[in-house]
Amino acid sequence: MSERHTALRSMHDLGLAAWFGGSLMGAFGVNGAAAKISDSTQRLPVASAGWSKWTPVNAAAIGAHLAGAVGELVTESPRVAAQSGVARASVIKTALTIGALAVTGYSRLVGMRLEKAGGPSVSGATEPNHQTPASVASSQRQMKLLQWAIPALTGTLVVVTAYMGEQQKPGQVFRGMLGRTGGMKAASKSMIRMAGMSNGKRPMAMAGR
């Protein structure tokens, strides 16, 4: 069983919570509130200002999450190697994290383009209208997809993290290690049988038939 690593787990969980919660609140709250502004030329600047204020906090949250995740992976490496299913879950979690980072980074680039657009007339932070310049409208359409992709990916990370937490229960650890040991024994027996057949010999279990 692994020893306690409270600091690492706190960094991992609090960082992920802020990453997920901030992206979801921004999509509903910041962008939703900006769309209610009566002056259509102020909707995009107000939303951009809100996201700009959140960016340093979000970056710190992501950094804390990554530091905690790497630290946990290092400290839990013996269990990853010994317990069946943990390595697979770790690969899935890593892939989701990379995907969330890529989408978050690209979303920031698109957001910076919208910040530089000034105050064009728009229906909302991610919704152009008939007066919106084509380049701004294109960026808004991208942002409309990105704003939901981030909470979807980070929310899935929360679920995978919860599943991996279940894997740390004593019963799960015991069964997982038995499964890994059983699989290794079965593989060894298969290799022995294959080696015997390649030498023109029958396996010992078949002798006498």
C-alpha positions as CSV (number, residue, x, y, z in Angstrom):
1,M,0.0,0.0,0.0
2,S,1.1,3.5,-0.8
3,E,2.0,6.0,2.0
4,R,0.1,9.3,2.3
5,H,1.0,12.1,-0.1
6,T,-1.5,14.7,1.0
7,A,0.3,17.7,-0.5
8,L,0.7,16.1,-3.9
9,R,-2.9,15.0,-3.9
10,S,-4.2,18.4,-2.8
11,M,-2.3,20.1,-5.6
12,H,-3.6,17.6,-8.1
13,D,-7.2,17.8,-7.0
14,L,-7.5,21.6,-6.3
15,G,-5.7,22.4,-9.5
16,L,-8.0,20.2,-11.6
17,A,-11.1,21.5,-9.7
18,A,-10.2,25.1,-10.6
19,W,-9.4,24.2,-14.2
20,F,-12.7,22.4,-14.7
21,G,-14.8,24.8,-12.6
22,G,-13.3,28.0,-14.1
23,S,-13.8,26.8,-17.7
24,L,-17.4,25.9,-17.0
25,M,-18.2,29.1,-15.1
26,G,-16.6,31.1,-17.9
27,A,-18.7,29.4,-20.6
28,F,-21.9,29.9,-18.7
29,G,-21.1,33.0,-16.6
30,V,-18.6,35.3,-18.3
31,N,-19.8,34.6,-21.9
32,G,-23.4,34.4,-20.9
33,A,-23.4,37.7,-18.9
34,A,-21.5,39.5,-21.8
35,A,-24.3,38.5,-24.2
36,K,-26.8,40.4,-22.0
37,I,-25.0,43.8,-22.4
38,S,-27.2,46.1,-24.4
39,D,-24.4,47.7,-26.4
40,S,-23.4,45.1,-29.0
41,T,-19.9,46.6,-29.4
42,Q,-19.1,46.1,-25.7
43,R,-20.0,42.4,-25.4
44,L,-16.8,41.0,-26.8
45,P,-14.4,43.5,-24.9
46,V,-16.2,42.7,-21.6
47,A,-16.0,38.9,-22.1
48,S,-12.3,39.2,-23.2
49,A,-11.5,41.3,-20.1
50,G,-13.1,38.7,-17.8
51,W,-11.2,35.8,-19.4
52,S,-8.0,37.8,-19.3
53,K,-8.4,38.3,-15.5
54,W,-8.9,34.6,-15.1
55,T,-5.9,33.5,-17.2
56,P,-3.2,33.8,-14.6
57,V,-5.3,32.0,-12.0
58,N,-6.0,29.3,-14.5
59,A,-2.4,28.9,-15.4
60,A,-1.4,28.5,-11.7
61,A,-4.2,25.9,-11.3
62,I,-3.0,23.9,-14.3
63,G,0.6,24.1,-13.0
64,A,-0.4,22.9,-9.6
65,H,-2.4,20.1,-11.1
66,L,0.5,19.0,-13.3
67,A,3.0,19.1,-10.5
68,G,0.7,17.0,-8.3
69,A,0.0,14.6,-11.1
70,V,3.7,14.0,-11.9
71,G,4.5,13.7,-8.2
72,E,1.7,11.1,-7.7
73,L,2.9,9.1,-10.7
74,V,6.4,9.0,-9.4
75,T,5.4,8.0,-5.9
76,E,2.8,5.4,-7.1
77,S,5.1,3.9,-9.8
78,P,5.6,0.6,-7.9
79,R,1.8,0.1,-7.8
80,V,1.5,1.1,-11.4
81,A,3.9,-1.7,-12.3
82,A,2.5,-4.3,-9.9
83,Q,-1.3,-3.8,-10.0
84,S,-3.3,-4.8,-13.0
85,G,-5.3,-2.0,-14.7
86,V,-3.5,0.9,-13.1
87,A,-1.0,1.4,-16.0
88,R,-3.9,1.4,-18.5
89,A,-5.8,4.0,-16.4
90,S,-2.6,6.1,-16.1
91,V,-2.2,6.1,-19.9
92,I,-5.8,7.2,-20.4
93,K,-5.4,10.0,-17.8
94,T,-2.2,11.2,-19.4
95,A,-3.8,11.3,-22.9
96,L,-6.8,13.3,-21.5
97,T,-4.4,15.7,-19.7
98,I,-2.4,16.3,-22.9
99,G,-5.7,16.9,-24.8
100,A,-7.0,19.3,-22.2
101,L,-3.7,21.2,-22.3
102,A,-3.7,21.4,-26.1
103,V,-7.3,22.7,-26.2
104,T,-6.7,25.1,-23.4
105,G,-3.6,26.5,-25.0
106,Y,-5.3,26.9,-28.4
107,S,-8.4,28.5,-26.7
108,R,-6.1,31.1,-25.2
109,L,-4.6,31.9,-28.7
110,V,-8.1,32.3,-30.1
111,G,-9.0,34.4,-27.2
112,M,-6.1,36.7,-27.7
113,R,-7.2,37.2,-31.4
114,L,-10.6,38.2,-30.1
115,E,-9.1,40.6,-27.6
116,K,-7.2,42.4,-30.4
117,A,-10.4,42.6,-32.5
118,G,-11.5,45.7,-30.5
119,G,-15.3,46.2,-30.2
120,P,-17.0,44.9,-33.3
121,S,-20.8,44.4,-33.1
122,V,-21.6,40.8,-32.0
123,S,-24.5,38.9,-30.6
124,G,-22.4,37.4,-27.8
125,A,-18.8,36.5,-26.9
126,T,-19.0,33.4,-29.1
127,E,-21.9,34.4,-31.4
128,P,-21.4,36.8,-34.3
129,N,-24.1,38.8,-36.0
130,H,-24.5,40.1,-39.5
131,Q,-22.3,43.1,-38.8
132,T,-19.4,41.1,-37.3
133,P,-16.2,41.0,-39.5
134,A,-15.6,37.6,-41.1
135,S,-12.2,37.1,-39.3
136,V,-13.8,37.8,-35.9
137,A,-16.8,35.6,-36.7
138,S,-14.5,32.7,-37.6
139,S,-12.6,33.0,-34.3
140,Q,-15.9,33.2,-32.4
141,R,-17.2,30.0,-34.0
142,Q,-14.0,28.2,-32.9
143,M,-14.3,29.6,-29.4
144,K,-17.9,28.4,-29.2
145,L,-16.6,24.8,-29.6
146,L,-13.5,25.2,-27.5
147,Q,-15.4,26.7,-24.5
148,W,-17.2,23.4,-24.1
149,A,-14.4,21.1,-25.0
150,I,-12.3,22.2,-22.0
151,P,-14.8,21.4,-19.3
152,A,-15.7,18.1,-21.1
153,L,-12.1,17.0,-21.1
154,T,-11.3,18.2,-17.6
155,G,-14.6,16.8,-16.3
156,T,-13.6,13.4,-17.8
157,L,-10.3,13.7,-16.0
158,V,-12.2,14.2,-12.7
159,V,-14.1,10.9,-13.4
160,V,-10.9,9.0,-14.3
161,T,-9.2,10.4,-11.1
162,A,-12.2,9.1,-9.1
163,Y,-11.9,5.7,-10.7
164,M,-8.1,5.6,-10.0
165,G,-8.9,6.5,-6.4
166,E,-11.1,3.4,-6.2
167,Q,-8.2,1.3,-7.5
168,Q,-6.3,2.3,-4.3
169,K,-8.7,0.5,-2.0
170,P,-7.1,-2.5,-0.3
171,G,-9.4,-5.0,-2.0
172,Q,-8.8,-3.5,-5.4
173,V,-5.0,-3.5,-4.9
174,F,-5.0,-7.1,-3.7
175,R,-7.1,-8.3,-6.7
176,G,-5.1,-6.2,-9.1
177,M,-1.8,-7.6,-7.9
178,L,-3.2,-11.1,-8.1
179,G,-4.4,-10.5,-11.6
180,R,-1.0,-9.1,-12.7
181,T,0.8,-12.1,-11.0
182,G,-1.6,-14.6,-12.6
183,G,-1.1,-13.0,-16.0
184,M,2.7,-13.2,-15.7
185,K,2.5,-16.8,-14.7
186,A,0.3,-17.7,-17.6
187,A,2.6,-15.8,-20.0
188,S,5.6,-17.7,-18.6
189,K,3.8,-21.1,-19.1
190,S,2.9,-20.1,-22.6
191,M,6.5,-19.2,-23.4
192,I,7.7,-22.6,-22.0
193,R,5.2,-24.5,-24.1
194,M,6.1,-22.6,-27.2
195,A,9.8,-23.2,-26.5
196,G,9.2,-26.9,-26.1
197,M,7.2,-27.2,-29.4
198,S,10.0,-25.3,-31.3
199,N,12.5,-27.9,-30.0
200,G,10.3,-30.8,-31.2
201,K,9.2,-31.7,-27.7
202,R,5.8,-31.9,-26.2
203,P,4.9,-29.9,-23.1
204,M,5.4,-31.9,-19.9
205,A,1.6,-31.8,-19.3
206,M,1.1,-33.7,-22.5
207,A,3.8,-36.4,-21.8
208,G,2.6,-40.0,-21.8
209,R,-0.4,-39.4,-24.2
